[in-house]
Amino acid sequence: MISIQRPNLKGPPSECTPNLLPCRIHHDGPVNASERYWAPKPSEDGTFESYFRGRKLKAREVKIPEGYRGVVVKEKATESDKQEDRMLSERLRGREGEEAMEDDEEEEEITIMEEVGEFGEIMVWGHESVAQGDDTFIRSLEEWIDFADAMHRPGLEERDREKKPS
C-alpha cells in the first residue's frame, strides 16, 4: 500500500510539467537542462516542437481533467523518516505498540511517499509527429480517469438496485 503525504513546507508544492519522451533514458529525477539542449517552442497549430540529440520531436499538451491533480512523489528514505513511517503505518492500521509488532510479518507494508511537485498537464512527445488519441499513454490516462469516475460516481448503488427485479 502507498500513502502520500504533503511536505511540511509553507506554501504549495512546486509547479512542473512532466515530459513523456519517445525514448529510454536511464535516469529518474531532475535535470539541469539548459535551453541550449531543451527548448520546446509552440507551433501555430497548438502543438510544440523541440530537438533532442538531433531528432525532431513534436508534442501535444494533455490536460489533467478537472477534479484531479497530478503529483510528483518520492519515497521518504532517511532512518528517522522510516521510524516515523512505521509509526504512521501503525496508526493507519488503527493499531499501536506490541499488537502491531506481532502482526508486522503478516501485514502489507505501507510505503510512505512525499509530494515534491504538482502539475496540471503532461507534454506527450512523438518522433516528428504529434501523439494522437490512439497513443498508449494518452488512451491509458483517459481510460483510467473514466474508470475512476465510474467507480466513485455518487448514486451507482441506487441505480444498480433499481435495475434488479424485486
JOURTA-V815191 format. One record per backbone hydrogen bond with DSSP energy under -1.0 kcal/mol. NH is the residue of the N-H (numbers start at 1). CO is the residue of the C=O. If there is no record, write none. Layout:
BEGIN
nh:NH co:CO
nh:NH co:CO
END
This chain:
BEGIN
nh:3 co:111
nh:5 co:113
nh:16 co:118
nh:20 co:123
nh:23 co:21
nh:27 co:25
nh:33 co:31
nh:37 co:34
nh:38 co:34
nh:41 co:49
nh:43 co:47
nh:46 co:43
nh:48 co:59
nh:49 co:41
nh:50 co:57
nh:52 co:55
nh:55 co:52
nh:57 co:50
nh:58 co:126
nh:59 co:48
nh:60 co:124
nh:62 co:122
nh:64 co:120
nh:68 co:65
nh:70 co:119
nh:72 co:117
nh:74 co:114
nh:76 co:112
nh:82 co:78
nh:83 co:79
nh:84 co:80
nh:85 co:81
nh:86 co:82
nh:87 co:83
nh:88 co:84
nh:89 co:85
nh:90 co:86
nh:91 co:87
nh:92 co:88
nh:93 co:89
nh:95 co:90
nh:101 co:97
nh:102 co:98
nh:103 co:99
nh:107 co:103
nh:111 co:1
nh:113 co:3
nh:114 co:74
nh:115 co:5
nh:116 co:72
nh:117 co:72
nh:118 co:14
nh:119 co:70
nh:122 co:62
nh:123 co:18
nh:124 co:60
nh:125 co:20
nh:126 co:58
nh:128 co:56
nh:135 co:132
nh:139 co:135
nh:140 co:136
nh:141 co:137
nh:142 co:138
nh:143 co:139
nh:144 co:140
nh:145 co:141
nh:146 co:142
nh:147 co:143
nh:148 co:144
nh:149 co:145
nh:150 co:146
nh:151 co:147
nh:152 co:148
nh:153 co:149
nh:156 co:153
nh:159 co:155
nh:160 co:156
nh:161 co:157
nh:162 co:158
nh:163 co:159
nh:164 co:160
END
